[in-house]
Amino acid sequence: MNKLNIISLIKFCAFTVFLGRAYQFYFFGAPFRAILWDESLLTPIVEGVFNYSWYEYATSAAVNYWIEFFTKICSVLLLISAIVSLFWDKIKYVRLKKLSLSSGIFILILLGVSMVKDRNYDYFQFFEMTMQFVAPLVLLRYTDLNKIDYKKTILILKIAIALTFIPHGLFAMGALNLPGKFVDMTILILGVNETQATIFLFVVGLLDVILSVIIFVPRLSKYVLVYMVVWGFLTAMARPISGYNSHFVSATLHGSLYLMIYRLSHGMVPLIAYIIEKKLIKKPISNA
């Protein structure tokens, strides 16, 4: 695969992240209320700056409307970021591209912070999103994609992969807390019981953590990346598969397909890293 195809993958990866999140925000909202309705955090601002009582603020229909409106605006901005990412090298207005992508990345970061707050300051929730940040960040860093420093980029990609796979592995192992949705998906897809599902998740979770270290070993990393490509795509596809109901096709796809779309990055980022590494080992990447 030549340099042009690597660039196309980076653009498409960023596109899927922004598109999936835009769909989520528009139809299902975002956990911004975890911050905007935090009494201990916002009371000094609400009461001291705006001269509202906390009760008035928290029960205000107008405040609720503006939170929902802000979420919809974020959805539109994410959709614009998705389109800009896909046509990155076709758009000539550099400032417009950077502004659009910066806003999209900021919204993703805000989402990650809100998720941490919403889940009792579980900081691993933020790190698990790292692979969703990395393709947009590469685009933002290299306005001219023909000037990408692939040696630096592959290191950034590997760090992002490790920061995503380690928390995911720890969750699967139950080292932090074993999400019930992990168990449910495993039971539905593999047809096993709860005990077998828990054992299976522990094994693959441990493997995720171990391989996240081995990924930095030059002679072994390409084999690890192949596993991560497969596992990343499988875990993405598990969302619509586990939630599929043949009697309510449109409803189940509406409620789960977007989860797969933004998680496609969990397979695409290792794929991009694998292609770059393979090319760097054999010969310099061509400009063709």
Secondary structure, 3 states (H helix, E strand, C coil): CCHHHHHHHHHHHHHHHHHHHHHHHHHHCCCCHHHHCCHHHHHHHHHHCCCCCHHHHHCCHHHHHHHHHHHHHHHHHHHHHHHHHHCHHHCCCHHHHHHHHHHHHHHHHHHHHHHHHHCCCCCHHHHCCHHHHHHHHHHHHCCCHHHCCHHHHHHHHHHHHHHHHHHHHHHHHCCCCCCHHHHHHHHHHHCCCHHHHHHHHHHHHHHHHHHHHHCCCHHHHHHHHHHHHHHHHHHHHHHHHHCCCCCCHHHHHHHHHHHHHHHCHHHHHHHHHHHHHHHHHHCCCCCC
